Structure formats: structure tokens, C-alpha cells
Amino acid sequence: MKRIIGATTSVVALLGCASCALPSQPDVSPIGIGWQDDSVLVLLPACPGVEVESVVVTPLIGDDFDPDESHAWRATGYRGPTGGGVLLAAAEWRTATGASPDWSGAFGIDLVVDGEDLGTVVYEEELSSVAPRPGEFLVEDETMTKEEYLSDFRPDTCPSQDAA
């Protein structure tokens, strides 16, 4: 009888504390999406000078990513400065393969920045909301300027805040 009570007490204790014992997901700052010329400019929640290792832009069909990987645009080795954003244009990358992204439809962006994955999904109506206003960026469901974004999401521990 003592063994059954002990086991029951352990199960109740585990069930009662199951939610408090699980680790929570880390907070990840969003990326900002805007326009520069005819390409998408991505603002990163990172210090200037980070290494942007790669990006994949995948079109969406309805609510799903296009399963045909030949429709994705991939690039590696960003060569431009990162403090003011990362330009998704082939000339800014060491290598770029695949069809140029179709910015008029919905797409997903996946970046690897200093070994961390960052990404977002952008729908046509969202991106068109910032298109006519240069200097404005879509950040989650709101519009921000570059200065507002950097103030809210750039880490406080950057070596130099002047390199934007």
C-alpha cells in the first residue's frame, strides 16, 4: 500500500508541476521587411557587422511553401554592410542560385545569421503596404521606420551603435 501511495503522490506532483518544469521558448526578435530599389531589404535584430551566412526565399502557394525547390532563391555569403539591413539582391551575395524571387506574391525568408536561424513569412498585401513608403518596414503586423526598429530590437550590447 505504501508503494502505491508513493507512486500516486509522484504522478500527482509531476502532473501538477508539468507546465512549470518545461523550459520556455526563447524570445526571438522579429526581422523587418522593406524595399530598396526593386529588392527586399531585411532589417536584423543583430549588431552591425554580423555574418549573414545564407538566405533562402521560398514562394508560398496558398498557406504552404512551394514544394518544388527549383522555385526557391538561395544565396550565400552576404558581402554588404549589415548595420542598415541585408539586401536580397544577387549582386550583394557571393553566390546566388535559383530563379529571382517574385516579390509580388507571398514568400518565406529564412536567413542564417551568425549561426542562428531567423525568418518570416510575408504575404502580398503586407509587403505592398510598405512599398509606396520608402524607409518603412513591416515588422510582424505593424509598420516601423528603420530607426524605430533598431531602437526596439537591436541588442544593447553592440560594440558600436554608430555603424547603422
Number of C-alpha atoms within 10 A of each C-alpha: 5 7 8 9 10 11 11 12 12 12 12 12 11 13 11 11 11 10 10 10 9 8 7 8 6 6 6 9 16 17 22 26 26 27 22 15 8 10 15 19 20 23 25 27 22 22 21 20 16 14 17 22 18 21 23 21 25 25 26 17 12 9 10 12 16 16 12 9 12 12 16 22 21 25 22 19 15 24 16 15 17 21 20 17 23 20 23 26 17 17 13 17 21 13 14 21 13 14 12 15 20 15 17 11 15 21 23 18 21 16 23 16 18 13 12 9 11 17 18 17 17 19 18 12 12 18 20 16 15 19 18 10 12 12 15 21 26 25 19 16 7 11 18 20 17 19 12 13 21 21 13 13 18 19 14 12 9 13 11 11 15 8 13 15
